[in-house]
Amino acid sequence: MPESPFLEARASYEEAGPVLLGLPLDATVSFRPGTRFGPARIRAVSEGLESYSPVLDRDLTDVALHDGGSLLLPYAQVETALDRIEEAVSVLVEEGRWPFLLGGEHLVTLGVLRALAQHYPDLVVIQLDAHADQRDVYLGERLSHATVMRRAGELLGPERIYQVGIRSGDREEMAWARAHSRLLPADPGEALAALAALPRELGDRPVYVTIDLDVVDPGLAPGVGTPEPGGWTGSQLLAAIYTLQPLNVVGCDLVELSPPHDGPGEAAAFLAAKVVREALLAWAAPAGGRP
């Protein structure tokens, strides 16, 4: 158990349903580093949150939540880091735990998906993000925070990648996304309407949600690795979480919080902690215990 676990994460691993695991990778960040400090900061600021969600009328004190700390990941050995992530998440899923991963840069999602794809052959991914992350190669690297969804599409099939909130990408990757993945609207109002239609489309298929905090406007959440103006509000991000409640969400991550760039008010960190609480209560343990 880490010195500062997330909020009400008091359950032992043996009795837990959802399990938090930090993935402090910061190896391919191309604009400004700092995402490796994300998991620790989310845990630290969570002490300022209530455990109860008035919107969901649920409380983390009723959830068997375990905080497994953070993986020790090598800085410059990306494949090794992804292997360790895959191995750790595989164990969680095989032992019946619901994984919630805290990044870390967005590349960590690939390691998670490699594990989940073995357990859920028909897995679907919903990506809430400012950036398409669909480049084939970025700065000479095929494994990068800017290529993670391209690699995810190769793993699962690009038609299983639903991209929401995207407002940045180069010409080639945006053309690729339009032609191959499921590119939903960037406008938050239109995006929420599109998300509301997904339960009917997807039914009970297993869904993994990856949340890049830069989907939120940097004026409201400045502490991210690659800020992109013109984004959502925190309330709109939370509304997306509530909208996805009917889906069979089998895991989630929150990535790209960069505490060194968050400013004295730590707006992004506090938003990230609240997103973790609401996502856990909405998706991981709606009945209050083991999913």
C-alpha positions in Angstrom: 0.0 0.0 0.0 1.5 3.4 -0.9 2.0 6.1 1.8 -0.8 8.2 0.3 -3.5 6.0 -1.2 -6.3 7.4 -3.2 -9.1 8.8 -1.0 -11.1 5.8 0.4 -8.9 3.0 -1.1 -8.8 1.0 2.1 -9.7 -2.5 1.0 -7.0 -5.3 0.8 -6.3 -6.7 -2.6 -8.0 -10.0 -1.6 -11.3 -8.3 -0.9 -11.1 -5.7 -3.7 -13.2 -5.2 -6.8 -11.6 -2.2 -8.5 -7.9 -1.7 -8.2 -5.9 1.5 -8.8 -2.5 1.2 -10.3 -0.1 4.0 -11.2 1.8 3.9 -14.5 4.4 6.7 -14.2 5.8 6.6 -17.7 7.3 9.8 -19.1 9.5 8.5 -21.9 8.1 9.8 -25.2 6.5 13.0 -24.2 7.4 15.4 -27.0 6.4 18.9 -25.7 7.0 19.0 -21.9 7.8 16.3 -19.4 6.2 15.7 -16.1 3.5 13.1 -16.6 5.5 10.6 -14.4 4.4 12.6 -11.4 0.7 12.3 -12.3 -0.2 9.2 -10.2 1.3 10.5 -7.0 -0.3 13.9 -7.3 -3.7 12.6 -8.1 -3.5 10.5 -4.9 -2.2 13.5 -2.9 -4.9 15.9 -3.9 -7.7 13.3 -3.5 -7.5 14.0 0.2 -9.4 17.2 -0.5 -12.3 15.4 -2.1 -15.4 13.9 -0.4 -15.9 10.2 -0.9 -19.6 10.8 -1.9 -20.9 11.7 -5.3 -24.1 13.8 -5.2 -24.7 13.2 -8.9 -24.5 9.4 -8.6 -25.7 9.1 -5.0 -22.9 6.6 -4.4 -20.0 6.7 -1.9 -16.5 5.2 -2.2 -16.7 4.1 1.4 -19.2 1.4 0.2 -16.7 0.2 -2.5 -14.0 -2.4 -2.0 -11.3 -0.3 -3.6 -7.7 -1.2 -3.4 -4.8 1.1 -4.3 -1.9 -1.0 -5.6 0.6 1.8 -5.7 2.6 2.5 -8.9 4.7 0.2 -11.1 8.4 0.8 -11.3 8.9 1.5 -15.0 12.2 2.1 -16.8 12.5 5.6 -18.3 14.2 4.8 -21.6 13.1 1.2 -22.3 9.6 1.6 -23.7 9.1 -2.0 -24.7 10.1 -3.2 -21.3 7.8 -0.7 -19.7 4.9 -1.9 -21.9 5.7 -5.5 -21.1 5.5 -4.8 -17.3 2.2 -2.9 -17.7 0.8 -5.8 -19.8 1.9 -8.4 -17.2 0.5 -6.4 -14.2 -2.9 -5.7 -15.9 -3.2 -9.3 -17.0 -2.8 -10.5 -13.4 -5.5 -8.0 -12.3 -8.0 -9.2 -14.9 -7.3 -12.9 -14.5 -7.9 -12.5 -10.8 -11.2 -10.8 -11.3 -10.2 -7.2 -10.5 -11.4 -4.1 -12.3 -8.4 -2.1 -13.4 -8.2 1.7 -13.2 -4.8 2.9 -14.4 -3.3 6.3 -13.6 -0.8 7.8 -16.0 1.7 8.7 -17.0 1.9 9.5 -20.7 -0.7 8.1 -23.1 1.5 5.3 -24.4 0.8 3.3 -21.2 -2.7 2.6 -22.7 -1.1 0.3 -25.2 0.3 -2.0 -22.5 -3.1 -2.1 -20.9 -4.9 -3.0 -24.1 -2.5 -5.8 -24.9 -3.5 -7.4 -21.6 -7.3 -6.8 -22.0 -7.4 -7.9 -25.6 -6.4 -11.4 -24.5 -9.3 -11.5 -22.0 -11.9 -9.7 -24.1 -11.6 -10.6 -27.8 -14.3 -8.2 -28.8 -13.0 -5.2 -26.8 -14.0 -1.7 -27.8 -12.0 1.4 -26.9 -13.5 4.9 -26.2 -10.9 7.6 -26.3 -11.6 11.0 -24.8 -8.8 13.2 -26.0 -7.8 16.5 -27.7 -5.4 14.6 -30.0 -6.0 11.8 -32.4 -2.7 10.0 -31.5 -3.0 8.2 -34.9 0.4 8.9 -36.4 2.2 5.9 -37.7 5.6 7.2 -36.7 6.4 10.3 -34.6 10.0 11.7 -34.2 11.2 8.4 -35.6 9.3 6.3 -33.1 6.5 3.8 -33.7 5.8 3.6 -29.9 4.9 7.1 -28.7 2.1 9.0 -27.0 1.4 10.4 -30.5 1.0 6.9 -32.1 -0.7 5.0 -29.3 -4.2 4.8 -31.0 -2.6 3.7 -34.3 -1.0 0.8 -32.5 -4.2 0.1 -30.6 -6.1 -0.1 -33.9 -3.5 -2.5 -35.2 -4.1 -4.6 -32.1 -7.9 -4.6 -32.0 -9.0 -3.4 -35.4 -9.2 0.4 -36.1 -13.0 0.2 -36.3 -13.1 -0.6 -32.6 -11.5 2.7 -31.6 -14.1 5.4 -30.9 -12.4 8.8 -30.7 -14.2 11.7 -29.0 -13.2 15.4 -28.5 -10.4 15.3 -31.1 -9.4 18.8 -32.2 -5.7 18.3 -33.1 -3.7 16.1 -35.5 -1.7 16.4 -38.7 -3.4 16.0 -42.1 -2.3 12.4 -42.6 -3.5 11.1 -39.2 -6.8 12.9 -39.3 -7.4 11.4 -42.8 -6.5 8.0 -41.3 -8.9 8.5 -38.4 -11.8 9.6 -40.6 -11.3 6.6 -42.9 -10.6 3.8 -40.4 -11.6 4.6 -36.8 -14.9 5.8 -35.4 -14.3 9.6 -35.2 -17.1 11.2 -33.1 -17.6 14.9 -32.9 -15.2 17.2 -31.1 -17.9 19.7 -30.1 -18.9 18.7 -26.5 -22.6 19.0 -27.1 -22.5 16.9 -30.2 -20.1 14.5 -28.6 -22.4 13.8 -25.7 -25.2 13.1 -28.0 -23.1 10.7 -29.9 -21.9 9.0 -26.7 -25.6 8.7 -25.6 -26.2 6.5 -28.7 -23.4 4.0 -28.0 -25.2 1.8 -25.4 -27.8 0.9 -28.1 -25.0 0.2 -30.6 -22.6 -1.6 -28.4 -25.0 -3.5 -26.1 -23.0 -5.6 -23.6 -19.7 -5.6 -25.4 -16.7 -4.9 -23.2 -15.5 -1.3 -23.3 -12.3 0.2 -22.2 -12.3 4.0 -21.7 -9.1 6.0 -21.9 -9.2 9.6 -20.7 -6.5 12.0 -21.8 -6.9 15.0 -19.5 -6.0 17.4 -22.3 -9.5 16.9 -23.7 -10.3 19.7 -21.2 -9.4 23.2 -22.2 -5.9 24.2 -20.9 -7.4 27.4 -19.5 -9.3 25.2 -17.0 -6.8 22.3 -16.7 -3.3 23.7 -17.6 -1.3 20.8 -16.1 -1.1 18.4 -19.1 1.7 17.2 -21.3 0.4 18.7 -24.6 -2.2 21.4 -24.0 -4.6 22.1 -26.9 -6.9 25.2 -26.7 -10.6 25.1 -27.5 -11.4 22.2 -25.3 -14.2 20.9 -23.0 -15.0 22.0 -19.5 -14.5 19.8 -16.6 -18.3 19.5 -16.2 -18.6 18.3 -19.8 -16.0 15.6 -19.2 -17.9 14.5 -16.1 -21.1 14.5 -18.2 -19.4 12.1 -20.6 -18.6 9.7 -17.8 -22.2 9.8 -16.6 -23.5 9.3 -20.2 -21.4 6.1 -20.6 -22.8 4.5 -17.4 -25.0 2.0 -19.3 -22.0 0.5 -21.0 -20.1 -2.6 -19.9 -17.0 -0.7 -19.0 -14.3 -3.3 -18.0 -11.4 -0.9 -17.3 -10.3 2.7 -17.6 -7.2 4.9 -17.5 -6.6 8.6 -16.9 -3.4 9.9 -18.5 -1.3 13.0 -19.3 -1.6 14.9 -16.0 1.6 16.9 -15.7 1.8 18.4 -12.2 4.9 20.6 -12.8 2.8 22.6 -15.3 -0.4 22.8 -13.3 0.1 26.1 -11.5 -0.4 27.0 -7.9 -4.1 26.1 -7.9 -3.5 22.6 -9.2 -6.8 22.8 -11.2 -5.9 19.8 -13.5 -4.9 17.6 -10.6 -8.1 18.3 -8.6 -10.2 17.7 -11.7 -8.3 14.4 -12.4 -8.9 13.2 -8.8 -12.6 14.0 -9.2 -12.8 12.2 -12.6 -11.2 9.1 -10.9 -13.9 9.2 -8.2 -16.8 9.6 -10.5 -15.5 7.0 -13.0 -15.0 4.5 -10.3 -18.5 5.0 -8.9 -20.1 5.1 -12.3 -18.4 2.1 -13.9 -16.4 0.0 -11.6 -18.8 -0.8 -8.7 -22.3 0.5 -9.3 -23.6 -2.0 -6.7 -21.0 -1.0 -4.2 -18.7 -4.0 -4.1 -16.9 -6.4 -6.4 -18.0 -5.9 -10.0 
